[in-house]
């Protein structure tokens, strides 16, 4: 760790500093000393305050109980420990009562360096190939972008998607440069972090098909859906993900700014009609607070990491009921035998309580409990006997391919896909994955199309 020499210390200029400012100055001084012991912290604190105060001893002792080694990547956390110390709070109260403020005699600028990973903001800027000033602009930690009136200054564009009888959905689409930065964060940082084994969406080597296969041939299948999934993952939880991954506070703060967003209030007010008054209130409140934007390439991976605790709790709840649990983004599936079937309603109520305790909401309109006598689906895949596409889906694709052969592919591109050939090829490949026999027939039809 690089330290600051006494000659580099600068005089204070705040005659009436706040308790947070005093604690921050002490935290920086503690991190600047080479002697991480009680005597070393006392000497560093005395230089900041201009004298050795009696209450510094209990503060130093508590800091050492919290940290055996200097928390060089967490100066704000260290300052919080000082602020909450009983001796420090008593000293602040006495100073206020006596009208004699605690003064800061000197500041100790502390070069904070993390023990591993991205050490500081300059390392992050190099990873993203950005000048430091542009990193501040894109991270937008002070929410200047949200208050900008000109669309040219905003990093996102917004698209409301109406859904008949349901709440509309807002797509927050990052503009090209920010989108590329988020892709770099995903590729270089997020892709290496471990998610829960129940997560099958947006995870390499897993898919809707791998998740559905866990529920084949079950006595009962329960489907739950999380409402406003991405928008309910707040910036604080995203910050915690980066901190637990080992990044220093300034780096985690900048990464959080790059990957979260708060929607301008004017956008939130102009939503199309749909949903109940309560649903609209919850959506608007979620949008105006910093959250994961639906449309950013970094959001799916961060959402998986943000609900890791939820996944563990739901897995434990399912195991206790003799059930299996998987999740594909906001689509939760549980399946089991007679034990789960007998208490399905109670199981749903318990799962709902866990979900709400973790800060999410269940979309009651999408809750389904299906026995083996009716069609059971997980993420749109039929699982009654084995994972398979539904018969209507197969017949629709079969008819489209047949008409493409007879009348040409242009006649069937009713949705205006830019690359209709790739679109059809993807649907055929999906069918081959679920049902190779059906997929082979569809592939033969596809090969007869004249492009």
LINWONOR-V468766 format. One record per residue. N is the residue number from 1. RES is the residue in one letter. PHI is phi in degrees with one decimal (* if undefined). D_FIRST is the distance of its C-alpha to the first C-alpha in whole Angstrom. Layout:
N&RES&PHI&D_FIRST ; N&RES&PHI&D_FIRST
This chain:
1&X&*&0 ; 2&X&-81.7&4 ; 3&X&-116.5&6 ; 4&X&-103.3&10 ; 5&X&-75.8&13 ; 6&X&-56.6&16 ; 7&X&-65.7&18 ; 8&X&-89.8&16 ; 9&X&-72.6&17 ; 10&X&-117.5&20 ; 11&X&-73.2&23 ; 12&X&-80.9&24 ; 13&X&-128.8&28 ; 14&X&-103.0&29 ; 15&X&-72.0&31 ; 16&X&-128.8&32 ; 17&X&-70.0&28 ; 18&X&-76.3&29 ; 19&X&-55.9&27 ; 20&X&-65.0&25 ; 21&X&-63.5&24 ; 22&X&-64.3&23 ; 23&X&-64.5&21 ; 24&X&-65.1&19 ; 25&X&-62.7&18 ; 26&X&-65.7&18 ; 27&X&-60.3&15 ; 28&X&-65.0&13 ; 29&X&-65.8&14 ; 30&X&-59.3&13 ; 31&X&-72.1&9 ; 32&X&-82.8&9 ; 33&X&-81.5&10 ; 34&X&-84.0&9 ; 35&X&-106.2&12 ; 36&X&-85.1&12 ; 37&X&-142.8&16 ; 38&X&-61.9&19 ; 39&X&-63.9&19 ; 40&X&-64.3&16 ; 41&X&-69.3&16 ; 42&X&-63.6&20 ; 43&X&-65.9&19 ; 44&X&-65.2&17 ; 45&X&-67.2&19 ; 46&X&-63.2&22 ; 47&X&-68.1&21 ; 48&X&-65.4&20 ; 49&X&-89.7&24 ; 50&X&86.1&25 ; 51&X&-166.4&27 ; 52&X&-84.8&26 ; 53&X&-81.3&28 ; 54&X&-63.0&29 ; 55&X&-77.4&28 ; 56&X&-65.7&24 ; 57&X&-59.5&25 ; 58&X&-60.6&26 ; 59&X&-63.5&23 ; 60&X&-62.6&20 ; 61&X&-63.6&22 ; 62&X&-68.8&22 ; 63&X&-58.9&19 ; 64&X&-69.6&18 ; 65&X&-68.7&21 ; 66&X&-74.4&19 ; 67&X&-129.9&16 ; 68&X&-74.6&15 ; 69&X&-122.3&11 ; 70&X&-59.5&10 ; 71&X&-79.0&11 ; 72&X&-64.1&8 ; 73&X&-97.7&10 ; 74&X&-140.8&13 ; 75&X&-65.5&14 ; 76&X&-69.4&17 ; 77&X&-64.6&18 ; 78&X&-63.0&16 ; 79&X&-61.8&19 ; 80&X&-64.9&22 ; 81&X&-61.6&21 ; 82&X&-66.3&22 ; 83&X&-59.0&25 ; 84&X&-86.5&26 ; 85&X&-67.9&26 ; 86&X&-61.7&30 ; 87&X&-64.3&29 ; 88&X&-65.1&27 ; 89&X&-66.0&30 ; 90&X&-66.0&33 ; 91&X&-64.9&31 ; 92&X&-63.2&31 ; 93&X&-62.9&35 ; 94&X&-63.7&36 ; 95&X&-62.4&35 ; 96&X&-66.8&37 ; 97&X&-65.0&40 ; 98&X&-84.6&40 ; 99&X&72.4&39 ; 100&X&-120.9&36 ; 101&X&-67.8&33 ; 102&X&-73.9&30 ; 103&X&-102.4&28 ; 104&X&-103.3&25 ; 105&X&-79.0&25 ; 106&X&-143.6&21 ; 107&X&-102.9&19 ; 108&X&-116.2&15 ; 109&X&-61.5&14 ; 110&X&-110.9&10 ; 111&X&-70.6&8 ; 112&X&-87.0&8 ; 113&X&-132.4&7 ; 114&X&-80.3&8 ; 115&X&-69.6&8 ; 116&X&-158.4&11 ; 117&X&74.2&14 ; 118&X&-73.8&14 ; 119&X&-73.1&11 ; 120&X&-154.1&12 ; 121&X&-66.1&16 ; 122&X&-67.0&16 ; 123&X&-65.2&16 ; 124&X&-64.6&18 ; 125&X&-61.9&21 ; 126&X&-67.1&21 ; 127&X&-59.5&21 ; 128&X&-89.1&24 ; 129&X&57.5&25 ; 130&X&-128.8&25 ; 131&X&-65.8&24 ; 132&X&-58.1&22 ; 133&X&-63.4&25 ; 134&X&-71.2&27 ; 135&X&-61.4&24 ; 136&X&-61.3&25 ; 137&X&-67.0&29 ; 138&X&-74.9&29 ; 139&X&-67.0&26 ; 140&X&51.1&29 ; 141&X&-67.7&27 ; 142&X&-97.9&29 ; 143&X&63.4&32 ; 144&X&-63.7&34 ; 145&X&-58.3&35 ; 146&X&-64.3&37 ; 147&X&-90.7&39 ; 148&X&-70.8&40 ; 149&X&-83.9&43 ; 150&X&-82.1&43 ; 151&X&-64.4&43 ; 152&X&-66.7&42 ; 153&X&-94.9&39 ; 154&X&-91.6&38 ; 155&X&-86.1&36 ; 156&X&-129.5&39 ; 157&X&-116.2&42 ; 158&X&-124.4&44 ; 159&X&-133.5&47 ; 160&X&-82.8&49 ; 161&X&-114.5&51 ; 162&X&-74.0&54 ; 163&X&-137.7&55 ; 164&X&-51.8&59 ; 165&X&77.2&59 ; 166&X&-134.6&55 ; 167&X&-64.3&52 ; 168&X&-66.2&51 ; 169&X&-117.0&48 ; 170&X&-102.9&45 ; 171&X&-93.0&44 ; 172&X&-103.0&41 ; 173&X&-99.1&40 ; 174&X&-66.6&37 ; 175&X&-72.5&38 ; 176&X&-50.3&37 ; 177&X&-68.5&34 ; 178&X&-65.7&32 ; 179&X&-60.6&34 ; 180&X&-68.1&33 ; 181&X&-65.0&29 ; 182&X&-65.9&30 ; 183&X&-64.4&31 ; 184&X&-64.9&28 ; 185&X&-60.0&26 ; 186&X&-64.1&29 ; 187&X&-69.5&29 ; 188&X&-88.4&25 ; 189&X&-123.5&24 ; 190&X&-70.1&26 ; 191&X&-62.2&29 ; 192&X&-91.1&26 ; 193&X&-92.0&26 ; 194&X&-84.1&29 ; 195&X&-107.2&32 ; 196&X&-67.7&34 ; 197&X&-66.2&37 ; 198&X&-76.5&40 ; 199&X&-79.7&38 ; 200&X&-120.6&41 ; 201&X&-98.2&40 ; 202&X&63.2&38 ; 203&X&-123.2&36 ; 204&X&-59.4&37 ; 205&X&85.4&40 ; 206&X&-124.0&41 ; 207&X&-160.4&44 ; 208&X&-59.8&46 ; 209&X&-68.9&48 ; 210&X&-65.4&46 ; 211&X&-69.7&46 ; 212&X&-64.6&50 ; 213&X&-65.1&50 ; 214&X&-68.7&49 ; 215&X&-112.6&52 ; 216&X&-65.9&55 ; 217&X&65.5&58 ; 218&X&-81.9&57 ; 219&X&-66.6&59 ; 220&X&-146.0&58 ; 221&X&-123.9&55 ; 222&X&-115.0&53 ; 223&X&-114.5&51 ; 224&X&-124.0&49 ; 225&X&-129.2&48 ; 226&X&-88.4&45 ; 227&X&-78.7&45 ; 228&X&41.2&43 ; 229&X&-58.5&41 ; 230&X&-68.8&38 ; 231&X&-68.2&38 ; 232&X&-89.0&38 ; 233&X&-92.2&34 ; 234&X&-80.7&32 ; 235&X&-61.7&29 ; 236&X&-61.3&28 ; 237&X&-71.0&28 ; 238&X&-64.6&27 ; 239&X&-58.1&24 ; 240&X&-61.7&24 ; 241&X&-61.5&24 ; 242&X&-69.9&21 ; 243&X&-67.2&19 ; 244&X&-66.1&20 ; 245&X&-76.6&20 ; 246&X&103.5&16 ; 247&X&-87.3&15 ; 248&X&-63.9&13 ; 249&X&-53.7&16 ; 250&X&-61.8&16 ; 251&X&-68.6&17 ; 252&X&-62.2&19 ; 253&X&-64.6&21 ; 254&X&-67.8&22 ; 255&X&-62.2&23 ; 256&X&-62.7&25 ; 257&X&-63.1&26 ; 258&X&-66.4&27 ; 259&X&-106.6&29 ; 260&X&-121.7&31 ; 261&X&-159.5&34 ; 262&X&-118.4&36 ; 263&X&-79.9&40 ; 264&X&-54.6&41 ; 265&X&-59.7&44 ; 266&X&-63.9&47 ; 267&X&-66.5&46 ; 268&X&-64.5&46 ; 269&X&-74.4&49 ; 270&X&-96.2&51 ; 271&X&-69.6&51 ; 272&X&-68.1&54 ; 273&X&-66.4&56 ; 274&X&149.3&56 ; 275&X&80.2&55 ; 276&X&-89.7&55 ; 277&X&-62.0&54 ; 278&X&-64.4&52 ; 279&X&-63.9&50 ; 280&X&-64.8&50 ; 281&X&-61.7&49 ; 282&X&-63.8&46 ; 283&X&-65.4&45 ; 284&X&-62.8&45 ; 285&X&-62.7&43 ; 286&X&-68.7&40 ; 287&X&-69.8&40 ; 288&X&-79.5&40 ; 289&X&-91.0&36 ; 290&X&-58.4&33 ; 291&X&-151.8&34 ; 292&X&-75.0&34 ; 293&X&-78.4&36 ; 294&X&-77.7&39 ; 295&X&135.5&39 ; 296&X&-86.2&36 ; 297&X&-65.9&35 ; 298&X&-87.3&32 ; 299&X&-66.4&34 ; 300&X&-58.7&35 ; 301&X&-65.4&32 ; 302&X&-66.4&30 ; 303&X&-63.7&34 ; 304&X&-59.9&34 ; 305&X&-70.8&30 ; 306&X&-68.9&31 ; 307&X&-102.3&34 ; 308&X&-60.2&33 ; 309&X&-65.1&33 ; 310&X&-59.6&37 ; 311&X&-59.6&38 ; 312&X&-62.9&37 ; 313&X&-68.0&39 ; 314&X&-69.3&42 ; 315&X&-62.7&42 ; 316&X&-64.6&42 ; 317&X&-63.0&45 ; 318&X&-66.9&47 ; 319&X&-60.6&46 ; 320&X&-63.8&48 ; 321&X&-99.8&51 ; 322&X&68.5&51 ; 323&X&-116.0&50 ; 324&X&-114.3&48 ; 325&X&-127.9&45 ; 326&X&-139.2&44 ; 327&X&-140.3&42 ; 328&X&-119.9&43 ; 329&X&57.8&41 ; 330&X&-96.0&43 ; 331&X&-101.6&46 ; 332&X&-103.1&46 ; 333&X&-132.5&48 ; 334&X&-130.3&49 ; 335&X&-148.3&52 ; 336&X&-173.7&54 ; 337&X&-100.7&57 ; 338&X&-61.1&60 ; 339&X&-59.3&57 ; 340&X&-70.1&55 ; 341&X&-62.0&59 ; 342&X&-67.8&60 ; 343&X&-123.4&58 ; 344&X&-61.8&56 ; 345&X&-64.1&57 ; 346&X&-65.0&55 ; 347&X&-63.1&52 ; 348&X&-62.1&52 ; 349&X&-62.2&51 ; 350&X&-66.1&49 ; 351&X&-63.1&47 ; 352&X&-63.3&47 ; 353&X&-62.2&46 ; 354&X&-63.5&43 ; 355&X&-61.8&42 ; 356&X&-68.1&43 ; 357&X&-64.6&40 ; 358&X&-92.6&38 ; 359&X&89.6&38 ; 360&X&-116.4&41 ; 361&X&-124.8&45 ; 362&X&-92.7&47 ; 363&X&-81.2&50 ; 364&X&-62.4&53 ; 365&X&-67.5&55 ; 366&X&-107.7&53 ; 367&X&-73.5&54 ; 368&X&-134.4&56 ; 369&X&-124.9&57 ; 370&X&-126.2&59 ; 371&X&-83.3&61 ; 372&X&-72.6&62 ; 373&X&-80.7&66 ; 374&X&-120.9&64 ; 375&X&-71.5&62 ; 376&X&-104.0&58 ; 377&X&-130.3&55 ; 378&X&-132.9&52 ; 379&X&49.9&50 ; 380&X&80.3&54 ; 381&X&-103.9&54 ; 382&X&-73.3&57 ; 383&X&-127.3&56 ; 384&X&-54.3&60 ; 385&X&-110.3&60 ; 386&X&-148.7&57 ; 387&X&-59.5&55 ; 388&X&-156.5&57 ; 389&X&-74.0&58 ; 390&X&-69.5&60 ; 391&X&-59.4&64 ; 392&X&-59.2&64 ; 393&X&-63.2&61 ; 394&X&-63.7&62 ; 395&X&-65.2&66 ; 396&X&-62.2&64 ; 397&X&-66.0&62 ; 398&X&-60.8&65 ; 399&X&-67.3&67 ; 400&X&-61.6&65 ; 401&X&-65.0&65 ; 402&X&-60.8&69 ; 403&X&-69.4&69 ; 404&X&-63.2&67 ; 405&X&-66.2&69 ; 406&X&-78.5&72 ; 407&X&-115.8&71 ; 408&X&94.4&68 ; 409&X&-65.9&64 ; 410&X&-60.9&65 ; 411&X&-69.2&67 ; 412&X&-106.4&65 ; 413&X&-85.0&62 ; 414&X&-74.2&62 ; 415&X&-91.3&59 ; 416&X&69.8&58 ; 417&X&-64.2&55 ; 418&X&-62.2&54 ; 419&X&-123.9&54 ; 420&X&-65.8&57 ; 421&X&-62.6&57 ; 422&X&-64.9&53 ; 423&X&-61.4&54 ; 424&X&-66.0&57 ; 425&X&-62.9&55 ; 426&X&-65.4&52 ; 427&X&-67.9&55 ; 428&X&-66.3&57 ; 429&X&-62.5&54 ; 430&X&-63.2&53 ; 431&X&-66.2&56 ; 432&X&-62.1&56 ; 433&X&-66.0&53 ; 434&X&-82.4&55 ; 435&X&-144.4&58 ; 436&X&-56.7&59 ; 437&X&-66.0&62 ; 438&X&-63.9&63 ; 439&X&-61.0&60 ; 440&X&-64.5&62 ; 441&X&-63.8&65 ; 442&X&-67.2&63 ; 443&X&-62.7&61 ; 444&X&-61.5&65 ; 445&X&-64.9&66 ; 446&X&-59.9&63 ; 447&X&-66.8&63 ; 448&X&-88.0&67 ; 449&X&-73.8&66 ; 450&X&-94.3&66 ; 451&X&-93.3&63
